[in-house]
Amino acid sequence: LPGRRLDERFFMYGEDQVWCEQIRKLGYRIFFFSQTKIIHIHSGSTDHSKQIAMRRTMMQHELEIMKMRKGKGLYYFVYKIIYVTKESTRNFIKWVAYKITGKMVIK
């Protein structure tokens, strides 16, 4: 997008989704290559406390993106309840696994 800047609310973890949404609203189609793989070896660049903060940031960004797409009506409210419940449960299970094994669960 010539002359456009990325949304400063999204320093990491979501800026690409916002950019795709803006491109789509301009009438362009979005393509992606689904076979791409990115491998983070044992979370080498992010320790446990940073990963927890990162997950919170990612959750906030997902909710902000959904609010941008659908507004703040009933759809957003239901989505927020389901998404926060799912992610909180998932992160709690990861935390328990980390406490028991001392290793981060990758997925």
Secondary structure, 3 states (H helix, E strand, C coil): CCCCCCCCCCCCCCHHHHHHHHHHHCCCCCCCCCCCCCCCHHHCCCCHHHHHHHHHHHHHHHHHHHHHHHCCCHHHHHHHHHHHHHHHHHHHHHHHHHHHHCCCCCC
